[in-house]
Amino acid sequence: AVSANEDKPRAVPTGKKKTGNASCPIHTSEVVSITKCRCNTSDAAKQAYEGLVSQAIANAEENPDLALQILLSALDIQNDDLAMHMLALELAAKLNVWEQQ
């Protein structure tokens, strides 16, 4: 089988830090669209992300609506962790705002 990506040029790491908040060659996924990876996120943004993820996990059982809102804010900062995408989908399904297929 031929992958749809085989004919596309691949990025080669240069060791230089990119400006902006794009995905790097290491943090790519065929499952979700990664637009903001940890490699291109400031230390302050990483700390904010970790804090929001902790809050979302702490609220997931008791207050899934709040947890989903917090998690979506975290994913606006950094979205390269597939587990966080899965948690967001689980919370959305729990709230009946997304139907699992």
N, C-alpha and C positions, 0 to 999 in steps of 0.2 A: 504494500500500500504506500502511496506517495502522500506525504504530508502537504497540506496547503501552504505551509511556511517554507518549504524547501527552496522555492525559487526566489524568496525574498532575501535581501542582504541582511546579515546578522551584525549586531553591534559588537565591537571588540573593546574590552576594557582597556583604558589608557592609563589608569592610575590617577587621573585628574578628577577632582570633585566637580560635578556638574552644578550649574546654577539652576534655580528653579526646582520643581518638585516632580520630576518624571520618574518613570520606572527605569531601573538599570538592567543590564543583561543578566544579572544574577536573579533578580526578583521579577520573573515573568511567569505567566500562567496561561494555560489554555482553557481554564475553568472560569476565571473571573478577569475583568479588566483592571489591571493594576496601573494606576496613574501617579501614585505617590508612594514611593518606597522609602524605607528607613535609611538607605544609603544617601539619599538626597534631602534628608530632613535635619533641621538644626537640633542641637541638643535640647534647647528649650521646648521645641515642638515635640520631641521624643518624650520628654518628661510629661508634657501635657497629655499626650496620647496615652502613656502608661497610666496616668491618674484617671483618665476617663474610662479606660478599659477596666480598671479595678472597680470603679464606681458602678459600671454597667454590670459586671459579674456579681457584685454584692447585691444589686437590686433585681437580678434576673428572676428569682423565684417569687418574691413578695410584690414587686412592682414592675412587671414586664414592660409596660408602656414607657415608664421613665427609663428603664434599662435600654430599651431600643432607641429612644431619643439620644441618650448619652452615647451609645455605641455608634450611632450614625454620625455624631459630632466627632468621635474618635476617628472614624473612617474617612472623614473629610481632611484629617491631618495626615494620616498614613493608612494605606489600604493594601499592604502587601501580605497580610496574614490571612490565609484561607480560613483558619479557625474562627476569626472574627466575622468574616462574611457568613460562615455557617451559623454562628450564634445569632447574627442579625436575622437570618432567615428563620431560625427556630423561634425567636421571639415574635417575629411577624406572623408566623403560623399560629402561635399560641394566642395572639390577639385577633386572629381571623382577618388580618390585612394582607395576607399572602397565602395562596392555596398551594399546598405541596402536590406535586404531580407524580 
